[in-house]
Amino acid sequence: MISKVSFLFLVLGIALVFGKVEDVDFLEEISQIYSPPVVGRMILKRIESRMDEVKRANRSRSMTADQHFLSTSIYNALDTLHHDVELMDKSPVLWGNQRFEKVINFFIGQFKRLLNLYNKLVVQLH
């Protein structure tokens, strides 16, 4: 039997794939609907996915030293953000709490800035 949380992640994953929703838009949308633990786990999954992507790009031989440094910096910033979200996820938070909303919006904003920076790097590589 599938758990409710697993089912939720399955449905959200399918919606993300078929709806072609951007990571940030998706996270902003679910932050308004779902509880803090669910939102925290989804942010962590998105960050982990992007960290893997940055790690693969970082292995590119066509990168200059500056691009490699930038890619490594983005990876380290994503790793720090991941750690911060994990800490938030471990602290008790009530759904609808204004502090939660501010913290989540901050994390999503940081994630958005890092994605924009990474996308600029990818454009430079091609």
C-alpha positions in Angstrom: 0.0 0.0 0.0 1.3 3.4 -0.9 1.5 6.1 1.9 -0.3 9.4 1.6 3.0 11.3 1.4 4.3 9.0 -1.3 1.1 9.5 -3.2 1.3 13.2 -2.9 4.9 13.3 -4.2 3.8 11.0 -7.1 1.0 13.3 -8.0 3.1 16.5 -7.6 5.9 14.9 -9.7 3.5 14.0 -12.5 2.0 17.4 -12.4 5.5 18.9 -12.7 6.5 16.7 -15.6 3.4 17.1 -17.6 2.6 20.7 -16.7 6.2 21.9 -17.5 6.0 24.1 -14.5 9.3 25.9 -13.7 10.9 24.9 -10.4 10.5 28.3 -8.7 6.9 28.7 -9.9 6.1 25.2 -8.7 7.7 25.9 -5.3 5.9 29.2 -4.9 2.6 27.6 -5.7 2.9 24.6 -3.3 4.2 26.9 -0.5 0.7 28.5 -0.5 -1.1 25.2 -0.4 0.8 22.5 1.5 2.2 22.2 5.0 5.8 23.2 5.9 7.2 19.7 6.0 5.9 18.9 2.5 7.2 22.2 1.1 10.5 21.7 2.8 10.9 18.2 1.3 10.0 19.5 -2.2 12.5 22.4 -2.0 15.2 19.9 -0.9 14.3 17.6 -3.9 14.6 20.6 -6.3 17.9 21.7 -4.8 19.3 18.2 -5.0 18.3 17.9 -8.6 20.0 21.2 -9.5 23.1 20.2 -7.6 23.4 17.1 -9.7 23.0 19.2 -12.8 25.6 21.6 -11.7 28.0 18.8 -10.8 27.6 17.3 -14.3 28.2 20.7 -16.0 31.2 21.2 -13.8 32.9 18.2 -15.4 32.7 19.9 -18.8 36.1 20.2 -20.4 35.0 23.3 -22.4 34.8 25.4 -19.3 37.2 28.2 -18.7 38.8 28.6 -15.2 36.4 31.4 -14.4 33.4 29.4 -15.5 34.6 26.4 -13.5 35.0 28.7 -10.4 31.5 30.1 -10.9 30.0 26.6 -11.3 31.8 25.4 -8.1 30.5 28.5 -6.3 27.0 27.9 -7.4 27.2 24.3 -6.3 28.5 25.3 -2.9 25.8 27.9 -2.5 23.2 25.3 -3.4 24.7 22.9 -0.8 24.5 25.6 1.8 20.9 26.4 0.9 20.1 22.7 1.1 21.6 22.5 4.6 19.6 25.6 5.7 16.3 24.1 4.4 17.1 20.9 6.2 17.5 22.8 9.5 14.2 24.6 8.9 12.6 21.3 8.1 13.7 20.0 11.5 12.3 22.9 13.5 8.7 22.8 14.5 6.7 25.3 12.3 3.0 25.9 12.2 1.3 26.1 8.8 0.1 29.6 8.1 2.8 31.1 10.4 4.1 34.4 9.0 7.6 33.5 10.0 7.3 30.3 7.9 6.1 32.2 5.0 9.0 34.7 5.2 11.6 31.9 5.5 10.1 29.9 2.7 9.9 32.9 0.4 13.6 33.7 1.3 14.7 30.2 0.5 12.7 30.2 -2.8 14.2 33.6 -3.7 17.7 32.3 -3.0 17.1 29.3 -5.1 15.7 31.5 -7.9 18.8 33.7 -7.9 21.1 30.7 -8.0 19.1 29.2 -10.9 19.3 32.5 -12.8 23.1 32.6 -12.3 23.5 29.0 -13.4 21.3 29.5 -16.5 23.6 32.4 -17.5 26.6 30.1 -17.1 25.0 27.4 -19.2 24.3 30.0 -22.0 27.9 31.0 -21.9 29.0 27.4 -22.4 26.9 27.0 -25.6 
